[in-house]
Amino acid sequence: MLTERFDDRERPLDPRVKITWRIFGTLGWLFPLGGASVLGYFLLDGPLRWLPLTVALVVVVLSATWYPGARYRRWRWQLTDLALEMRYGVIVHRHEAVPYFRVQQIDIERGPVDRLLGLATLQVTTASASGSGALPGISEEQAPLVRQELLLRAAEAIGDHMGDVNDAV
């Protein structure tokens, strides 16, 4: 049972999400860069044959060390009076607002790595052409509370916008 309402302050993600991003960032680059390195080794001559492998190692090291920390520092979320707002992005900065009155469904997703680390992702589906939003890196203890708060705010918002509900789709 929800005992207190969330205030509207900006919140960071759980720091353990950096481990998830390190794992999947490294795995995501492993096969394409590994293949390019092998091809480069056999197709290039002399010292150039090591260039693709060197570039691949730099990319993998950056994706496993620097990028998850930078991504974590940029991620913020908050529950405002009107919407769930999310700010994130290292290279391309994004600011998404999911109005409560458009929220249709909120799922808690936990993959194997998330379960191992005690994390969850809230998947928010809306009545909007732009689709849904995902709030990653929430602790497994906090995820049901945030979900319940979002559901309460969505119910209140729909009650306030009953005349607009038909226009929401």
Secondary structure, 3 states (H helix, E strand, C coil): CCCCCCCCCCECCCCCHHHHHHHHHHHHHHHHHHHHHHHHHHHCCHHHHHHHHHHHHHHHHHHHCHHHHHHHHHCEEEECCCEEEEEECCCCCEEEEEEHHHEEEEEEECCHHHHHHCEEEEEEEECCCCCEEEEEEEECCCHHHHHHHHHHHHHHHHHHCHHHHHHCC
